[in-house]
Amino acid sequence: MNSDAKVLLLYVQGLPDSATDRPLGELARKLDMKGRSYQQAKKQLTENGYFHEWRSQGDGGRWMTEQLLSSTPLTRDEAGSVRAKLSPEAGQLARPEQQPCPPPGARFPTVGEPIPRSVGGYEPEEEHDEKNNPPNPPSEPKPKPQPQPQPQPQLKPNPESEDGPAPDPDTTATPRQLARAERVLLSLRHSRRELLLGVGEARALAGKAARWLERGVTESDLRHALLAEPPKEGVRSAFGFLGHRLTHKCPVPAAPAAPPEPPPPPVRALIVCTGTGTDAEEHLFRPLGDETECAECRRATAYASWMVDTDTYDFPADMTWRQRVVAVAKADALRGRTA
């Protein structure tokens, strides 16, 4: 037997004789033993022979139940013998007095004598005489006026349908990203019951959640950000709480990638500078474009033009000897003299 059956047996055995007339269920309720636990304890006491019960119909057709709980196991016959010794006839078992059933009352017939059923209830049909009282001709039905078509008002789409609030119209996410974001929002209820969202509410917040995915946040990181640091006072509205967190904790978009650097210009081959003239020593340089003179010769050419215009032979201090020779030669060539 389980502990409930043992406790109930010990409790009943310790009661005084004045409490033996109470049913077992009432005694079990004093031990806070109700429902399934009491039925299981009663079944185990019956199977082990400690509890026996009889139901019989007494005078007046009323049913009564007798219960016997012994400290030792008894068979059905042994329990019947104990019951016979404790029967009311022996004077040891007090049976509550039962009120006898009252006899059926006398019936009084209805005043008066029976009469036959009256026939009627229908008005006589009106007789029509063709000469004196001709029947009224049936009136012709009036033509029903055709209803004029009325312009039907154009119903504007309700932004908030039965499914919930309308989705975010400013979102630029793809349908795949919106589906992923909606799946993350609907899965939050498995971690925190208070974050339960309807399908319409999750669809309305999917645009804000998709912005996180657009900015490189994974689904796991998005779920962790929405579940972290719950408010101490709890969440009153899952839709408002998640909408506020998705808006105010959205990560900053990543800076656009810098454009790639242009490839370096191709290395050109060395060519002979044409600015030295025929008598000067030839030298090579590497052009950057389509020029045929080196940088020094181009500077000397520009300075030679200045010398012809100003009729001077002054040279700047940073001018090399090669540039000076070339500048004088070019200036003399411009003046028509030989250097």
C-alpha positions in Angstrom: 0.0 0.0 0.0 1.1 3.6 -0.6 1.6 6.2 2.2 -1.9 7.6 1.8 -3.5 4.3 2.5 -1.3 3.7 5.5 -1.9 7.1 7.0 -5.7 6.8 6.5 -5.7 3.4 8.2 -3.7 4.6 11.2 -5.8 7.7 11.5 -9.2 5.9 11.6 -7.9 3.3 14.0 -7.0 6.0 16.5 -10.4 7.7 16.4 -12.8 7.4 19.4 -15.9 5.2 19.3 -18.1 8.3 18.8 -16.6 8.9 15.4 -17.1 5.4 14.0 -20.4 6.3 12.3 -18.9 8.7 9.9 -18.1 7.7 6.3 -14.5 7.1 5.3 -14.6 9.9 2.7 -15.4 12.5 5.4 -12.6 11.3 7.6 -10.2 11.4 4.6 -11.1 15.0 3.9 -9.8 16.0 7.3 -6.4 14.7 6.2 -6.6 16.8 3.0 -7.0 13.6 1.0 -9.4 14.2 -1.9 -10.1 13.1 -5.4 -7.6 10.8 -7.0 -5.4 10.2 -3.9 -8.5 9.2 -1.8 -9.8 6.8 -4.5 -6.3 5.2 -4.8 -6.0 4.7 -1.0 -9.5 3.3 -0.8 -8.8 0.9 -3.6 -5.6 -0.4 -2.0 -7.3 -0.8 1.4 -10.1 -2.9 -0.3 -7.6 -5.0 -2.2 -5.6 -5.8 0.9 -8.7 -6.7 3.0 -8.7 -3.8 5.4 -11.8 -2.1 4.0 -15.2 -3.6 3.1 -18.4 -2.0 1.9 -22.0 -3.1 1.5 -24.9 -1.4 -0.2 -28.5 -2.4 0.5 -32.0 -1.0 0.0 -34.0 -0.5 3.1 -37.6 0.3 3.9 -39.1 2.9 1.7 -36.8 2.1 -1.3 -33.8 4.1 0.0 -30.3 2.9 -0.4 -27.7 2.9 2.3 -24.0 2.1 2.5 -22.2 0.3 5.4 -18.5 0.5 5.7 -16.1 -1.6 7.8 -12.4 -0.7 8.3 -10.4 -3.3 10.4 -6.9 -3.2 11.7 -6.1 -6.7 10.2 -6.9 -8.0 6.8 -10.2 -9.9 6.6 -11.8 -11.9 3.9 -15.3 -11.2 2.6 -16.8 -13.9 4.7 -14.9 -12.8 7.8 -16.0 -9.2 7.2 -19.6 -10.4 6.9 -19.4 -12.1 10.2 -18.1 -9.0 11.9 -20.8 -7.0 10.2 -23.4 -9.4 11.6 -22.1 -9.0 15.1 -22.2 -5.2 14.8 -25.7 -5.2 13.1 -28.4 -3.0 14.6 -30.3 -6.1 15.8 -27.4 -6.9 18.1 -27.5 -3.4 19.5 -23.9 -2.5 18.7 -24.2 -0.7 15.4 -26.3 2.5 15.5 -28.2 3.1 12.3 -29.7 6.5 11.8 -33.4 6.6 11.9 -35.0 7.1 8.5 -38.2 8.9 7.9 -40.7 6.6 6.2 -41.8 7.6 2.8 -45.1 9.5 2.9 -48.1 7.8 1.3 -49.3 9.1 -2.0 -51.9 11.9 -1.6 -55.5 11.7 -2.6 -56.4 13.1 -6.0 -59.6 15.2 -6.4 -61.3 15.1 -9.8 -62.0 18.3 -11.8 -65.3 20.0 -11.0 -68.0 19.2 -13.5 -68.9 16.4 -15.9 -67.2 15.5 -19.1 -68.6 17.0 -22.2 -68.1 16.1 -25.9 -65.4 18.0 -27.8 -66.7 21.0 -29.6 -66.1 21.2 -33.3 -65.4 24.6 -34.8 -62.8 27.2 -34.9 -63.1 27.9 -38.6 -65.0 30.8 -40.1 -67.7 29.9 -42.7 -66.7 30.5 -46.3 -68.3 33.6 -47.9 -70.8 32.7 -50.6 -70.8 34.8 -53.7 -73.8 35.4 -55.9 -73.1 36.4 -59.4 -76.1 38.7 -59.6 -76.4 40.3 -56.2 -72.9 39.9 -54.7 -70.4 39.2 -57.4 -67.0 38.3 -56.3 -64.4 41.0 -56.4 -62.1 40.6 -59.4 -58.5 40.1 -58.5 -56.6 43.3 -58.6 -53.9 43.5 -61.1 -50.5 43.7 -59.5 -48.9 47.1 -59.8 -45.6 47.1 -61.6 -42.8 47.4 -59.1 -40.6 50.4 -59.7 -37.2 49.4 -60.8 -34.6 50.5 -58.3 -32.2 53.1 -59.6 -28.6 52.0 -59.4 -26.8 53.8 -56.6 -23.1 54.5 -56.6 -21.4 52.1 -54.3 -19.0 53.8 -51.9 -15.4 52.7 -52.5 -14.1 51.0 -49.5 -10.6 52.0 -48.5 -8.4 49.1 -47.5 -8.1 48.9 -43.7 -4.5 49.2 -42.8 -5.2 47.1 -39.7 -7.0 44.0 -40.7 -8.0 41.1 -38.6 -4.5 39.6 -38.8 -3.1 42.5 -36.9 -1.3 45.8 -37.6 -0.2 46.6 -41.1 3.4 45.8 -42.1 6.0 48.5 -42.3 5.6 50.2 -45.7 9.1 51.8 -45.6 11.0 48.5 -45.5 13.3 47.6 -48.4 13.9 44.0 -47.3 13.4 41.1 -49.7 10.6 38.6 -49.1 13.2 36.1 -47.9 14.6 38.4 -45.3 11.0 39.3 -44.1 10.2 35.6 -43.7 13.4 35.0 -41.7 12.6 38.0 -39.5 9.1 36.8 -38.9 10.3 33.3 -38.0 12.6 34.8 -35.4 9.9 36.9 -33.8 7.5 34.0 -33.6 10.1 31.8 -32.0 10.6 34.2 -29.0 7.6 32.7 -27.1 9.6 29.4 -26.7 12.1 31.3 -24.5 9.9 33.8 -22.8 6.1 33.2 -22.7 5.3 36.9 -22.2 6.8 37.6 -25.7 3.9 35.8 -27.5 3.0 37.5 -30.8 0.2 36.9 -33.2 0.9 36.2 -36.9 -0.3 39.7 -37.8 1.8 41.4 -35.1 4.9 39.5 -36.2 4.3 40.4 -39.8 4.0 44.1 -38.8 7.4 44.0 -37.0 9.1 41.9 -39.6 10.2 45.0 -41.6 12.0 46.5 -38.5 13.6 43.1 -37.7 14.7 42.7 -41.4 16.8 45.9 -41.1 19.0 44.1 -38.6 19.5 41.2 -41.0 20.3 43.7 -43.8 23.0 45.2 -41.6 24.8 41.9 -41.1 23.2 40.7 -37.9 22.5 36.9 -37.8 19.3 35.4 -36.7 20.9 34.1 -33.5 22.3 37.5 -32.6 18.9 39.1 -33.3 17.1 36.6 -31.0 19.7 37.2 -28.3 19.4 41.0 -28.5 15.6 40.8 -28.2 15.7 38.4 -25.2 18.6 40.1 -23.3 18.0 42.4 -20.3 14.3 41.9 -19.7 12.5 44.6 -17.7 12.2 44.0 -14.0 8.5 44.9 -14.0 7.7 42.5 -16.8 6.4 43.0 -20.3 2.8 44.3 -20.6 2.6 44.4 -24.4 4.9 42.1 -26.4 4.2 44.1 -29.6 5.1 47.4 -28.1 8.2 46.1 -26.2 9.7 44.4 -29.3 8.8 47.3 -31.6 10.6 49.7 -29.2 13.7 47.5 -28.9 13.9 46.9 -32.6 13.8 50.6 -33.4 16.1 52.0 -30.7 18.7 49.2 -30.6 19.1 48.8 -34.3 22.8 48.7 -35.2 24.4 51.4 -37.2 24.7 50.6 -40.9 28.1 49.6 -42.0 30.2 52.3 -43.8 30.3 51.9 -47.6 33.4 50.2 -48.9 36.0 52.5 -50.3 36.4 52.4 -54.1 39.3 50.3 -55.2 42.4 52.2 -56.1 43.0 52.6 -59.8 45.7 50.4 -61.2 49.1 52.1 -61.6 49.9 53.4 -65.1 51.8 51.0 -67.3 55.6 51.5 -67.3 56.7 52.9 -70.6 60.0 52.2 -72.3 62.9 54.6 -72.3 63.1 57.0 -75.3 65.6 59.5 -76.5 64.9 63.1 -75.5 64.5 65.4 -78.5 65.0 68.7 -76.7 68.8 68.6 -76.5 69.4 69.4 -80.2 71.9 67.8 -82.6 75.1 69.0 -81.0 74.3 68.1 -77.4 74.7 64.7 -75.8 71.8 62.5 -76.2 70.0 61.2 -73.0 67.1 58.9 -72.3 64.0 59.4 -70.2 60.8 57.4 -69.4 57.7 59.4 -70.6 54.4 59.4 -68.7 52.3 60.2 -71.7 52.9 61.3 -75.3 55.7 63.8 -74.5 59.0 63.7 -76.5 61.1 65.8 -74.2 62.2 65.2 -70.6 61.2 67.4 -67.8 64.5 69.3 -67.7 64.3 70.1 -71.5 60.7 71.2 -71.2 61.7 73.6 -68.4 64.6 74.9 -70.5 62.3 75.5 -73.5 59.9 77.5 -71.3 62.8 79.5 -69.9 64.3 80.1 -73.3 61.1 81.7 -74.4 61.2 83.9 -71.4 64.8 84.9 -72.1 63.9 85.9 -75.7 61.0 88.0 -74.5 63.0 89.8 -71.7 66.4 89.8 -73.5 68.2 88.5 -70.4 70.5 85.7 -69.5 69.7 85.5 -65.8 69.2 81.9 -64.5 67.5 80.9 -61.3 69.6 79.3 -58.6 68.0 75.9 -58.7 68.6 75.5 -62.4 71.1 72.7 -63.3 73.9 73.2 -65.7 72.3 71.0 -68.3 69.1 73.1 -68.2 71.1 76.3 -68.5 73.0 75.0 -71.6 69.8 73.8 -73.2 68.0 77.1 -72.4 70.8 79.2 -73.9 70.9 77.0 -77.0 67.1 77.2 -77.5 67.2 81.0 -76.8 69.9 81.5 -79.5 67.9 79.3 -81.9 64.9 81.5 -81.3 66.9 84.7 -81.9 68.4 83.2 -85.1 71.9 82.9 -83.9 74.0 79.8 -83.4 74.9 79.0 -79.8 
